[in-house]
Amino acid sequence: MAKQLRDLLNDAQAKGTAVGHFNVSDLAILKAVVGGARDIKVPVIVGASEGERKYLGTRQLAALVRSLRDEIDVPIFLDADHTHSLVSALDAAKAGFDSVVFDLSALPFEDNIKQTRQAVEALKGINPAIIIEGEIGDIGTGSEIHETASESGGVLTTAEEARHFVQATGVDALAPAVGNRHGMSRSMVEGSSRKHLDLARIAEIKEAAGCFLTLHGGSGTEDKDFVGAIHAGINVIHVNTELRVAWRHGLEKGLAADASEVVPYKILPDAVAAVEDVVKSRLRLFSGFA
């Protein structure tokens, strides 16, 4: 069993698989993510953005994950997703998070480099084993349903940008823009359209950057594109909006079953089950079981 996240990522890279990263924003989704990993018997990364951490509590989520690690026999790692300030990143590191996505991709490129390099130095000072991920390019914002969304993303990352950024900052992992976008369009939720990735670009970035690569905004992506992205060098795949859609559908089912029911633990199991189905499906695909 992998003791450090770096060990898990190295193992996945050697096997040609990817690690599933699933964001959580309540206990129901956390139970579903951990339950899915337990049933499939593969490691998993639990992620929480700044907004999700504000709602759940940074230290409280870390404590929950630690308790769950004691109860199941697959590795669970915790990631501080899309962290936009050093203060927030430091809070996560001090709470025991295994990784931090230090996302200053909205800044000018050189400012992103400067501040990310400073964050790497500060965070490694707290925990030398922590994985620090940087982000460049445009993958949009908001793990939610958009009225319209591009199937091929915004401004894409180049291999030269990736090489320069990784060498200048010392990050362990990079999140490039390769056709991926946060959120899903209504047509993606309905299943009539899917996202498509620039697989050749991923391979070029992997060779140039020489580090772990993460695919953000995985929800709504064509399955064959996921498989191709893993073969091209992606090591971690983030899924969030698909879980939120499943959570809502499951919650609506639980509420509709009995209009007079008010007991949360009798309503929420449908939400947990719906999210867990998505998690297991994605973990099978990312692990090469599908």
C-alpha positions, 0 to 999 in steps of 0.5 A: 500500500502506498504510504506517500502520494508520490509513491502512488503517482509513480506506481500509476505512471509505471502501470499506465493508469491514472488516479481518480480525484473526486471533489467533496462538499458534504459528508454524503459525497465523501462517503460515496467517494470512499465507498466507491474506492473501497468497492473497486479496491483502488486508491483515491484522492479526495479533493476540496477547493477553497469554497468546499473547504470553507463550507466543510472546514479545512481541519475538519475535513482532514480529520474525517479523512484520517478517520476513514483511512483507519476503516478501509484497506485502500489508500485515501489521499487528500488534496487542497484543490484550486487554492488561490492564496498562500495563506489558504495553502499553508492552512491546508498543509498544516492540517495534513493535506497530502497535496495542494493545487496552487492555482494562479493561472489567472495571473500573468504567466511570470507572476504565476511563476514567481508566486508559485515558486514562493509557495513551493518553498513555503509548503515544502518547509512544512512538509517536504513530502507534500505534492505541489501542483501548478496550473497554466492555461485556461480551463474555465471556472465553476464545477457546475452546469453551464448553458453552453460550453466548448467541447475543446476548451479555451486557450491551450498550454504549449509544451514550451510554457510547460517546460519553462513553468515546471523548471522555474517553479519546482512544482511536482505536478502540472495542470495544463489546458488541453481541451478540458474545461470545468463544469458541464454544458446542459447538453453534456448532462443530457449526454448529447455532447462530450468534451474532447482532449488534445491528446498529441498536446498532452504527450508533448507537454509530458515530454517537455515538463517531465513531471506528473500531469493532472487533468482538471475538469474531467466531467463530461469527457468522452471515455476514449479521450480519458484512455488516450490522455492516460496513455499520453501521460496524464496521472491524475484525473479530476471529476466534480460536476458529474458527482454534483449532478448525481448527488442532486438526482439522488437527493431528488429521488430520496425526497420524492420517495416520501413527501412527508419524510424529514429524516436526513439519514433516510433521504440521503442514501439515494444521493450517496448511492448515485454518486458512488455509481459515478465514482466506481464507473470512473475508477474502473475506467481510470484503472484500466478495468473497464 
